[in-house]
């Protein structure tokens, strides 16, 4: 599990607005392309780090991805006795540092969403690092790059605000990360309800 | 080229000691753009990077696309020619020995000659496929007719696109799968999608589909199953399998009755309206509902939405086409666009979701039993003269039209056909009525198979020739929009494998026809001859040079010459391709499926794809990620039906029809009709659902009715829940 993070590129990052991972669960078709693509990030050693669940498998084909939400005050990092989980300046909560991780799995237990995975053979935790080698340069992570449905998107703050103003009609059905989740996150999620504010064309 | 709201300039990540080769996916008609990551020290493909600058798919890929690169250096690759001397082992993986190309070619030439000496030229046959470049598809047609001299060539598009082709030819006089580019889809106001499990079969269309709804537009889906796209549809027309023609006639009835027709368009640009109006008169919502099982209010609502929509696109796929009235279904749904005039302008039209990578291009240039390059008919004297000129043969030596794919197996059974050259296809899994088809293959006197893996069909071969994966050769493919695109070579062929065009050039020499082939030394050489052969035909590729394809992000056919930029939108001048320039509105009486449910077989069996596999699964079942996600077939059953049979989720049951049987694990879901069961078709040997399907052929397209037959379930004594 060794890879080095390249230096951020100096040129365009100053002018370009930072983007964040944004999720619209209603779009998910359960293709699990995000999981396949996760293995393609150079730093991921061919192991995918996220989840897609069948929500109600005996009834319908509703599915949803479960991605690391990159908490601002992450329980995984707080619970780590070896300080193996670092937070990148972009807010990405990184995978465990190989030389520090002691394989105690506290992080998996502490995470409200059960995100960190455990490699039994290597005795190491590994988790989504938001493809830090890409996202530090504002390049979308692999999962959001390939997502065929735009369930996973890589948006600027202002684009996310537009989404919110369009979709939140004050009935608690459009659920973004706050205040509904455990704490503040760097990833914005919304549950089904994205079309409720849409006015039909005719 | 068009760059829409989804397009964003994004820099690619280039890993140390790697280069990126831009190309497209090996699988379906979407032909998603991708970059293959190639290690510059080993010169081997090692991964994939999104191709953000491809205007159709902007970096997006399904799980098959993401893992497609794993085919190339897979441990199952066939690296040298294989010969099997013991014919008793046919139908198994056993008994093959490695051989040199020379020995393999000599053995093929010897046997082809022997069979033709004994039983005439037409004792040989070619069965090909369209998951390969236009150059290969073109050369295969020439190889069959010039090098082998047989009339019997056909291809797996008969199990895929032939009904769409037949329907479009009848309605428009031309068969381009989509009348408009995919970049129009999200800007339309209504999508009417029939018989397409788009989310699983063409996943990278989905961001555009959802965008229609986000804009306030409508999505109407006709499907017996509540597929992921049907789940979010504004109207889900949950019809009985095999009843599409009634549904389309019913919608047409309402469009006419409720005044949604465009009289001026009908009068000026179409024929056949009055007869059609007469035929659909009886298809009242109530009558339509009785046949289709769809509620009256849903039929009315769908017709109202489509009728009111300023712009709308009618789209369909194998669900409506793989029926013994597939051509009629295509024309019937196309009627909707013609009576309302919602065609021949941006954001409105008709499209089929092409199943195979080159399902469009591969059907245009001479692999079909009655076609020559450029979508020319083989019984058209002028066409034969033009193509004979390009090929350097006497027009009198051009073989006659042959028969369709499934009918070739019938001729094999009765020994009219004794030898087979199979390439780019796996009919031992993908053909219907497999007990019959597998026997036909077993009874052949001599069979050659070209493939890069040992497929279920290769198990019947005497000689296997190792071909290359898509990433070890270059050439063009025509995607589901009708856009000609470029596949680029990322790696040298593995082992001794060779591209099929090269195999054919070398084999032609052995067959004594070298002078018609020996000038073709590269894929580009084939491309140049192919452009010339297509020149002047309906599918005219003459102006689509590789340079232009690169410059323009693809070229839409027809593209007649150097100055022609191609034709993204068809019929903008409202000129259709029938001699009088008009489109045909088709009057189509309803016919039920060939086999209706009865007391002994009370269920309707339908088949289809899952998102993790492609066609017969010969490629995708070998990719670990895809195999892990969907290792085995299953039968989808509604809980109420399961209750009737007293069977549980994940129990193994016996499913059978008049033709065959197999055991499947039960998947209970409410997302299917109570009278219908579904099994995916990607699996081989005793797991193949095509052991059960029916070979009732469409009278025009010769498409088998994969999508509807009568079946029964039996609870097994040992069918324990796993």
Interface residues (C-beta under 8 A of the other chain):
Chain A: X26 X27 X29 X30 X31 X32 X33 X35 X36 X37 X39 X40 X42 X57 X58 X59 X60 X61 X62 X63 X133 X134 X137 X139 X140 X142 X145 X146 X147 X148 X149 X150 X194 X195 X198 X199 X200 X201 X202
Chain B: X10 X11 X12 X13 X15 X47 X48 X49 X50 X52 X59 X60 X61 X62 X63 X65 X66 X67 X189 X199 X200 X203 X204 X205 X206 X207 X210 X211 X213 X214 X215 X216 X217 X218 X226 X227 X228 X229 X231 X232 X308 X309 X310 X611 X612 X625 X629 X639 X649 X668 X669 X670 X671
